[in-house]
């Protein structure tokens, strides 16, 4: 697995950022998939989010972080474009705005892993940057 990170200052307070970030909006901000269904899982406090694009379908499981200022999400099962993907998205107050940071680990699950995972990480970093840019545009 390869890990990538993207971070951006958003000129809006953490409360505004928190209201804008939902499992559905995070997927939309990343820009690769469209949400087809969101299923809250009650007692677990998480959501299953079905996504699809160009013949690819996947299920993502989102859970809020304990402090309430972020999400952890992962691709479930064998379906989807990656063998494994997990992401943590957090936001913290910074200089009258908010610092939003996304850290993601990905694996394509093909050989040679060093090359394949590097390509998957490069694409994933682009998705994270795109998500943070879209969030900033909505928040500011």
C-alpha positions, 0 to 999 in steps of 0.5 A, spaced: 500 500 500 502 507 498 499 513 502 498 520 500 496 526 503 493 533 501 492 539 505 488 545 504 486 551 508 479 553 507 477 560 509 471 558 513 470 556 520 470 549 522 462 549 523 461 551 516 466 546 513 463 540 518 456 542 515 458 541 508 462 534 509 457 528 509 459 522 506 455 523 499 458 530 498 465 527 500 464 522 494 462 528 490 467 533 491 472 527 489 469 527 482 470 520 480 464 516 482 457 518 483 453 516 489 447 511 488 445 509 495 446 511 502 444 507 508 445 509 515 447 503 519 444 506 526 447 503 532 454 503 528 454 510 527 456 509 520 454 509 513 454 504 507 455 508 501 454 505 494 458 508 488 458 507 481 462 510 475 463 507 468 461 500 469 465 500 476 461 499 482 463 499 489 461 500 497 464 505 501 463 505 509 464 511 512 464 513 520 465 519 523 471 520 528 470 520 535 472 527 536 467 529 530 471 533 526 473 528 521 471 521 517 474 515 516 472 511 510 474 505 506 472 501 500 469 494 502 470 487 499 473 486 492 469 490 488 471 497 486 477 499 482 482 498 488 484 492 492 484 496 498 483 504 499 482 507 506 482 515 507 482 519 513 479 526 512 480 531 518 479 538 519 481 543 525 481 550 526 487 555 523 487 562 523 480 564 522 479 558 518 480 551 517 485 546 515 482 540 512 487 534 511 486 528 507 490 522 508 489 515 504 492 509 503 491 505 496 493 498 493 491 496 486 492 489 488 496 487 481 504 486 480 509 489 480 506 492 486 511 497 487 509 500 480 501 499 480 501 502 487 505 508 485 500 509 480 494 508 484 497 513 489 498 518 484 491 518 482 488 518 489 492 524 491 489 528 485 482 526 487 484 528 494 486 535 491 480 535 487 475 534 493 479 539 497 479 545 492 471 543 491 470 544 498 474 550 499 470 553 493 463 551 496 465 554 503 468 560 501 
